[in-house]
Amino acid sequence: MRRNLCAPGALIALAIVLGVATPARAYLGSFTSNDGYYPQYGTLYGEVSHYNAGQNGVNAGGGAAMQIVADSGLWKLQTPVGGGFATVADRNNYLAPGPGSYPSTGANSVGAYILGGHFPGRTGDGQNLALRNDTPLGTGPMTYEYSIDSFDFDGVAPASVTAGPVDVEFYFCPNPGDSPDPSGAPSKDKFTLSFKDSLGNVGFEWGYARDNAVTWRKNPTDPWNATPFVADQTNWDGLRTTIDLTADTFSLDYYDISAATWTNIVPAGTSLGAPLQDLTVLRWQLEDGLFAGTGGKNYFDDFNFTLPVPEPTAVALAAAGAATLLAARRRTGV
């Protein structure tokens, strides 16, 4: 027997099914030109804080790449080291005359920057995000903050997502690691990624040490928690976190490329270091003195987010469709 989809119960069921908060897939991207990132060698724009990185290309609103006032886009340098320079004065001297060539050609430039559109990529697009800090030990870390954009969240304003689980998944390949300290002392920090909200709270941090041992901690002042993994310096390991903005908890899973398996390293329900109002900022910090390998570069690729929100258009259409059908039924008396 054919079901009557115009029956009141069916209409309600239809609205519920179509309006359920189906997870929305989104991404920070694969750092290609479609995502608004370009290999910046000898071109106008410099590294990511000097042009509208992540805000152009078909996947990020369209439009063209253009130079902007430094740190006025999604990527903002937070330290004197970065943007191709070791000091604020050198960076200001570069910016003062206006647009110029990539700063590696300048007398005061150093290998400390973030570049999009870099090779090699994890997948067929052949591109990634490359972080480098070849300044001498003692110069200080290079720190950027990336403001997560609505294009990263599938058209949803990140600050509006204040409840439910948000998944973040990405892959990385570090530069060659230092040898472990023969005394058994912990290896010093190399890279840290902090997950922050719009109020500046840090939910937790993940990273790896100079020997590429993978670590995590709840608070920036806490000691690092060790994991069983040492990141592969020749291939792409991965990380996946679920941040529950309602329960203020998180979990971490690690993808080991050598075994081709995901392993849980922080169990679900682990409390955040600080409650997060939302997830709006990723803080990237790379320490100094990383000359090993090809310029000490650390690569990141294929960021994806899964959100606890419905597709806004689908929900609106479902509600409108259900209301229209119900109104028609009432008019006809069926």
N, C-alpha and C positions, 0 to 999 in steps of 0.2 A: 504493500500500500504506500502511495506517495504521501510524504509528510506535508502538512499545510504550513508553509513558511510564513504565512500571514497571520497565524494564530498568535495571541498575545504572548504565550510562553515561548514560542519560537523567536518572536521579535526580541524578547528580553535576552534569550540565550544568544542570539546573533550579536546583539550589542555587547554582551559580556565577552564573547569569544574574540570579537574584533577589537575590543577595547582593553583586553588584558595587557599588562605591562610586559610586552615581549622585549627581551634584551635587544638593544640597538648596537650594531657593530660600528665602530669608528676607528680612527687611527691618528697618530702623530705623523705617520707616513714612512716612506722608504727613502726620503731625502733626495728625490729625483726632481727634474724640472717641473713635472706635473704637480709635485708637492710644494713647489716654490723654492727649490734649492739648486745651487749651481756650483760647479767647480771654479773656485775663484783664484785663478792663476793669471796674472797680468790683465785682469779685467777691471771694470770701473768700481765694482761694489765692495770688494774686500770680504771679510768673513761675516758671520751671520748677524752681528750686531750693527753692521754698517748698511745693510739693505733690508728690504721687506721680506726676509726669509720666512717661509711658511704662510705668506699672505698673498701669493700670486700663483698662477698655474691653474690648470683645469680642476684640480682636486681641492683648491683652497681659494675659491672665489673668482678665479680667472684674473685677467689683468697681466701686466708686465712687471718684471723685476725693476726696481728703481732704488737709487741711493736715498737714504733717509738720515735725519739727524741721529747720530750714534745713540744707541740704547733707547730709541723711541718706538721700536717695534716689539715683536713678541720675545726676542732674545735681548737680554740686558746684562752687560758685564758688571759684576759686583766688586771686583778687585782691581788694584793697579795693574796686575799682570793679566794680559789677555788682549784680544783684538789685534794681535801681532806685535805687542809692545810689552816692556817690562815695567814701565812707569807711567803714571798719569800724564806727566809733562811731555813725554815722547808722544803719547797718543794725542794729546791736545795739539802739539806742533804739527802732527800729520793732518789733523782735522781742520786746523785754522785756515789754510788756504782754500779749502773747499774740496770737491771731489778730486780724487787722484788715483793712481794705480795701486794695485795690491801692495800692502805695506812691507812685504818681504823684500821689496826692492829698495827700501829706505835704509839709510845709514844707522838709524836708531831702532830698527825693527828686530824682533826676535821670534823664534819658533814657539809662539804661545797663542793659540787661537782655536776656534771651532769652524770647520768647513763642511758645507753640505755638498751633495753631488760628487763625493769623493769615491775613488775606487779602492778596493774591490767591493762589490755588493754581495750580500748573502744569497740573493736570488738572481734571476735572469736580468734584472735591470742594471746590475753591475755598479750600483752606487750606494753610498752610506753616509753617515755623519762621522767625521773624524775629529777627535780631540787631541791636541798636542800641547805639551808644556816642557820645552827643552831648556828653560832657564836654569842657571846653576842652583845647586842645593843652597837653601837659605834665602832665595829670592822670595819665595812664598807661593801659595797655591793660586791657581786660576779658577775663578768661580763665575758661573753664569746662572741666570734664572730664566726659564722658559715659561711664559704664560700660556697655559692650555687654551686653545681657541675653540669657538663654536664649530669650526670645520673639523677639528679633532674629535669633537663630541657629536658628530653626525647631525649638525645643525642646532644642537641644544646648547644654550649658554651654560658653561661649566659651573658657574656660581649658583645656578638654579637647581643643580642636582645635589640635594642635601640629605638624602635618605637612600637606604638600600645599598646593595653591593656594586662596587665599580671594579671591574677587572682591568688590569694593565699587563700586557705581554710584550716583550721585546727580546732582541738577540744582540750579542756583543762579541767582540774579538779583541783582546788586549794586546799591547805590545809585549815582547818577551819579558819574562819576569826575572828579578834578581834571584840569586841563590839564597836559600834559607840561611839564617844566621847559625853558624856552627855551635854557638853557645846555647841554642834552643830558645833565644829571646824572640818574641813575636815580631813578625815582619812589619815595617812601617806602612802607613796608609799609601795607597796610590790613587784610587778613584772612589768617590762617594756620590750617590744619587739620593736626594732627599725628597720626600713626598709631603707637600705643604698645602695649606688651605689659604683662602683669601685674607685671613686674619694674621697670617705669618706663622701659624702653628705647624710644627713638624710632627707628622704621625709616626714615621720611622725612617731609617736610612739603610740602604743596601750598598755594598761596594766590594772592592777587592784590594788586597795588600800588594806590596811591591813584588812579592813572589807569586802574585795572581791567586792567592788563597781567597776564596769567596767568604764574605762576612756579612753580618747584619747587626743592627742595634735599634732600640726603641728611641733613644734620645741622643742628641749630638754630644752630650757629656758622658754618656755611658761607655764602658769598654766594649769592644767588638765581640760578638758571639761567633765562634768558629763554626764552619760547616765541613762536611767531608770532601768538598770539591775544590779543585784548583782549575781555574779557567783555562781552556784550550787556547794557546796563542796562535794556532794556525787554522782554526776553524771556529764555527759560531755556536757557542753555548747560549742558553736562553734563560729568562726569568719571567715568572708569572706571579702576580699578586692579586688577591681579592681584598679590597678595603670595604668593610661594611660601615657605612656612614651612620646607620641607625644604632648599631651595637657598639661602635667605636672599637672595632677589632680588625685584625688583618691576618693573612696567611701568605706564605711564600712557597712556590714550587720552582725547582731548578731543572733545566733541561741540559743533560750531559750529552754532547754530540757524539762522544766516543762510544757510549752505550745506547744512544738513540732512545733515551727514556727520560720521563719526567719523574722527579722525586720530591716529596714534600719535605721542606727543611724548617718551616715554621708552621705549626698546626693551626687550623682554623679556630677562631675564637680567642687568639692571642690579643691582649689589649694593646691599643696604640700607646705610644709614648705620650701623646697629647691628643685629646679629642679633635677631630677634624670637622669643621663646618661644611666643607666641600673639598674637592680636589681640583685645584686651579693652577698650581705651580710645581714644576720640577726643577730642583736645584742641582746643578752639575758642578762637581769640584774635582779638578785634576791637580795632583801635587807637582812640585818642581823636580828638576834634575832627571827627567825621563829621556835619556839619550839612546836607550837600547832599541835595537830594531830599526825600522825605517822611520827615522825621525821621531821615535817614541810615540807614534800615533796609536790611539785606542779607538776602535770602531764600534758604531752602534747602528742598528738597522731594524726595519720592520716592526715599528711600534703599532700596537692595536689596543683599543679600549672597548670594553663591553659595558653598556650602561643599563641601569634598572628602570628605563623609561620606555614608553611605547613610541612608535613612530607618530609624531603629532598629527600628520595628515591622515594617517590610517584611522586613528581614534576619532578625529573630527568627522571623517566620512562615515564611519560606522555609526556614530551617534546621529548624524543627520539622516542617514539611510533608514535607521530604525525608526526615527521619529516620523519620517515621511510615510513609511509603510503603515505605521500605526494610525496616523491621521487618515490615510486613505481608507483603511479598514473601518474606522469609525464613521466616515462619511457614507460609505456604502452599506454599513450595517452588517458586513460579513464577519 
